Amino acid sequence: MTAIRQDAWSEEDDLILAEVTLRHIREGSTQLSAFEEVGEKIGRTAAACGFRWNSFVRKKYEAAIQIAKAQRQKRSQQRKHVAAFASVSTGPAAAALGESGIRHEGIMEEISIDAVIRFLRQWKGSYQEMVRHIRRLEKELNEKQDELERLRSENDELGRQVSDVSTDYRVVNDDYKALIQIMDRARKLAFLMEEDDENKTKFKMDPNGNLERIE
């Protein structure tokens, strides 16, 4: 019995989850089957794999998911074309020829060639549309990546500005504290000087020009 892991998801676990899930999407399988396969590979429950996919990994592979869905649609169309070709080759026209006993190889060859041509034309149209769709998705992915780089640059610049502002704030705050200390010392010094002036002996001059002490 496989032990159920409780540790954190690693980059390798996320990569396995993405690869298997995208493969199941391309092949037209269900995501539940993908989660069960991943769970067996990395020793986790299918529920844990599903939660990890929907909450974290899926967001990183949106473009890849769209491409996988387009490839799944292409596979489905190809299967339909093959089925249509098989039905033409064994359909009413061929049955009618068999019932009438006519074995005209030229007519049978013409029917087969026409069916092949139609199939190839339809497949070519589907392939060209698929290529255009993939190119649009690749363009959108590149634009998203450019936007992400721009946002990262802006975030880095804002981070530097915040750091500079924080540094300036600390410097101003330190200067303010130093100024407060200087002003406090100045007030104390002025107070001491006033006390000294009050304690000094004072004199005044009398009408005769003599100095006399003032008590």
C-alpha positions in Angstrom: 0.0 0.0 0.0 1.4 3.4 -1.0 2.0 5.7 1.9 0.1 9.0 1.7 2.6 11.9 1.8 1.9 14.9 4.0 5.0 17.0 3.1 4.9 20.2 1.0 4.7 20.0 -2.7 8.0 20.3 -4.6 8.6 21.7 -8.0 9.0 18.2 -9.4 5.6 17.2 -8.0 4.0 20.2 -9.6 5.7 19.4 -12.9 4.5 15.8 -12.9 1.0 17.0 -12.0 1.0 19.4 -14.9 2.5 17.0 -17.5 0.1 14.2 -16.7 -3.0 16.4 -16.5 -2.2 18.1 -19.8 -1.7 14.7 -21.4 -5.1 13.6 -20.2 -6.7 16.8 -21.5 -5.0 16.3 -24.9 -6.2 12.7 -25.1 -9.8 13.6 -24.1 -9.6 11.8 -20.8 -10.9 13.2 -17.5 -9.0 15.2 -15.0 -10.0 12.8 -12.3 -8.1 10.0 -14.1 -5.1 12.3 -14.3 -5.2 13.0 -10.6 -5.4 9.3 -9.8 -2.4 8.6 -12.1 -0.4 11.4 -10.5 -1.4 10.2 -7.0 0.0 6.8 -7.7 3.2 8.2 -9.0 4.0 10.6 -6.2 2.2 8.9 -3.3 -0.6 11.4 -2.8 -4.4 11.1 -2.9 -6.3 12.0 -6.0 -8.2 14.7 -4.0 -4.9 16.2 -2.9 -3.7 16.3 -6.5 -7.0 17.9 -7.6 -6.8 20.5 -5.0 -3.2 21.4 -5.8 -4.1 21.6 -9.5 -7.1 23.9 -9.1 -5.6 26.1 -6.4 -2.0 26.6 -7.7 -0.7 24.7 -10.7 -3.5 25.4 -13.2 -2.9 29.1 -13.0 0.7 28.7 -14.3 -0.4 26.6 -17.3 -3.5 28.5 -18.7 -1.9 28.8 -22.2 -0.8 25.2 -22.2 -4.3 24.1 -21.2 -5.8 26.0 -24.1 -3.3 24.4 -26.5 -4.1 20.9 -25.1 -7.8 21.5 -25.5 -7.2 22.6 -29.1 -5.2 19.4 -29.7 -8.0 17.4 -28.2 -10.4 19.0 -30.6 -8.1 18.3 -33.5 -7.9 14.6 -32.5 -11.7 14.5 -32.3 -12.1 16.0 -35.7 -9.6 13.6 -37.2 -11.4 10.6 -35.8 -14.7 12.0 -37.3 -13.0 12.3 -40.7 -11.7 8.8 -40.5 -15.1 7.5 -39.6 -16.7 9.5 -42.5 -14.1 8.1 -44.9 -14.8 4.5 -43.7 -18.6 5.0 -44.1 -18.1 6.4 -47.7 -15.9 3.4 -48.6 -18.4 0.9 -47.3 -21.6 2.9 -47.7 -24.7 2.6 -49.9 -22.8 3.1 -53.2 -20.5 0.2 -52.5 -23.3 -1.9 -51.3 -25.4 -1.2 -54.4 -22.5 -2.2 -56.6 -22.2 -5.4 -54.7 -25.9 -6.3 -54.9 -26.1 -5.7 -58.6 -23.1 -7.9 -59.2 -21.2 -5.1 -60.9 -17.5 -5.2 -60.2 -16.3 -2.0 -61.9 -12.9 -1.3 -60.4 -12.8 2.2 -62.0 -16.0 3.4 -60.1 -14.8 2.0 -56.8 -11.4 3.7 -57.3 -13.1 7.0 -58.1 -15.2 6.8 -54.9 -12.2 6.0 -52.8 -10.1 8.8 -54.3 -12.9 11.4 -53.9 -13.3 10.3 -50.2 -9.6 10.6 -49.7 -9.5 14.1 -51.3 -12.4 15.3 -49.2 -10.8 13.9 -46.1 -7.5 15.6 -46.9 -9.1 18.9 -47.6 -11.0 18.9 -44.4 -8.0 17.8 -42.5 -5.9 20.6 -44.1 -8.5 23.2 -43.1 -8.7 21.9 -39.6 -4.9 21.8 -39.4 -4.5 25.4 -40.7 -7.1 26.6 -38.2 -5.3 24.8 -35.4 -2.0 26.4 -36.4 -3.6 29.9 -36.4 -5.2 29.2 -33.0 -1.9 28.0 -31.6 -0.1 31.1 -32.9 -2.8 33.3 -31.3 -2.3 31.5 -28.0 1.5 31.8 -28.3 1.2 35.6 -29.0 -1.1 36.0 -26.0 1.4 34.1 -23.9 4.3 36.3 -25.0 2.2 39.4 -24.3 1.4 38.1 -20.8 5.0 37.3 -20.2 6.0 40.8 -21.3 3.4 42.4 -19.1 4.6 40.2 -16.2 8.2 41.4 -16.7 6.9 45.0 -16.8 5.0 44.5 -13.6 8.0 42.9 -12.0 10.2 45.9 -13.0 7.6 48.3 -11.6 7.4 46.3 -8.4 11.2 46.4 -8.0 11.3 50.1 -8.6 8.5 50.7 -6.1 10.4 48.5 -3.6 13.5 50.7 -4.1 11.4 53.8 -3.6 9.9 52.5 -0.4 13.4 51.5 0.9 14.6 55.1 0.1 11.7 56.7 1.8 12.2 54.5 4.9 15.8 55.5 5.0 15.0 59.2 4.7 12.4 58.8 7.4 14.9 57.2 9.7 17.4 60.0 9.0 14.8 62.8 9.6 13.6 61.1 12.7 17.1 60.8 14.1 17.8 64.5 13.3 14.5 65.5 15.0 15.5 63.6 18.1 18.9 65.2 18.1 17.3 68.6 17.7 15.0 68.0 20.6 17.9 67.0 22.8 19.8 70.2 21.8 16.8 72.4 22.6 16.4 70.7 25.9 20.0 71.3 26.8 19.7 74.9 25.7 16.6 75.4 28.0 18.4 73.9 30.9 21.5 76.1 30.2 19.4 79.2 30.0 17.6 78.3 33.3 21.0 77.9 35.0 22.3 81.2 33.6 19.2 83.0 34.9 19.8 81.5 38.4 23.4 82.7 38.3 22.3 86.2 37.3 19.8 86.3 40.2 22.5 85.1 42.7 25.0 87.8 41.6 25.5 91.0 43.8 23.8 94.0 42.2 24.9 97.7 42.6 23.4 101.1 41.8 24.9 104.5 41.7 23.7 107.1 44.2 23.2 110.9 43.4 26.8 111.6 44.5 28.2 109.1 42.0 29.0 106.4 44.5 28.1 102.7 44.1 25.9 101.2 46.7 25.0 97.5 47.0 21.4 96.4 46.3 20.1 93.7 48.6 
